[in-house]
Amino acid sequence: MESASQDINLNSPNKGLLSDAMTDVPVDSAASARTSAPEGLTLAEEEELRSELAKVEEEIGTLRQVLAAKERHCGELKRKLGLTPLDGLKQNLSKSWHDVQVSNAYKKTQETLSQAGQKTSQALSNVGSVISRKLGDMRNSATFKSFEDRVGTIKSRVVGSRENSTDGLHSPSGAGDKPPQDNAPF
């Protein structure tokens, strides 16, 4: 029989490894006798319950031993098949990811994010259209036309004076060493 106070940690590396000395330790009946019987139970009922408790504890110990033996056998089979703990971890992660993907919360979140992405894409498209239209309007404005004409004039002066100059030391305005006298307010 196994001690009622013995705890087996199933997450420990030594899980299920019970020593033979531990399996034959009887339940401490003296400690059980010290507690007073609950009200409403006769001495015979209390003794019957204690007997049943001892049987259940013994079954729990047996089941732990069987589980430990099954886990050892499973480990041996995996080792013979060449399966590593990493393979098991990959399989568990894959199954967990699949479970997440089929969950209602994931589906709702995915749907919400998809709708948000579509709305964001549509909003950005609208902003791009508005900016494009505003730039087109600005390009057709009188101020832009005036600016464009002035830039064209300056360009023609610079390009024209370079084409007309035979010596590369002349200034682009063709006025020698004097700076150009353009007082344009742009």
Order of alpha helices (4+ residues) and beta strands (2+ residues): alpha-alpha-alpha-alpha-alpha-alpha
